[in-house]
Amino acid sequence: MPIDQQALAGHWLHSHEEDSASETVYRPKDYALPPARGRKALELGPSGRYTELGFGPTDRRVESGSGNWKLTGDALVLTDTAGHERRRQVVEVTPQRLVLAKA
């Protein structure tokens, strides 16, 4: 079944509790995740822009990458502002869960 590119757009928080050895799991920002010291985030804008958020020296969330994103087949393709491309296979996407294969 083809992946709906519009379903990928949103603000996703890393749900590390659900990760496996081969998959990384994200939940929408309004999902009731258990408390954690911090969570990385991936914002996939409907216009094709993305922002990755990590943690700075004070444990506050800071931008750690940005650029353009697109869906090619079942691959989420992230191209940063320097032109470097990363591909992650989309295993599952629903309104409540985004699962990407680990590289």
Secondary structure as GFF3:
##gff-version 3
##sequence-region A 1 103
A	DSSP	alpha_helix	5	8	.	.	.	ID=ss1
A	DSSP	beta_strand	10	14	.	.	.	ID=ss2
A	DSSP	three_ten_helix	16	18	.	.	.	ID=ss3
A	DSSP	beta_strand	23	28	.	.	.	ID=ss4
A	DSSP	beta_strand	41	44	.	.	.	ID=ss5
A	DSSP	beta_strand	49	55	.	.	.	ID=ss6
A	DSSP	beta_strand	61	72	.	.	.	ID=ss7
A	DSSP	beta_strand	75	80	.	.	.	ID=ss8
A	DSSP	beta_strand	85	94	.	.	.	ID=ss9
A	DSSP	beta_strand	97	101	.	.	.	ID=ss10
###
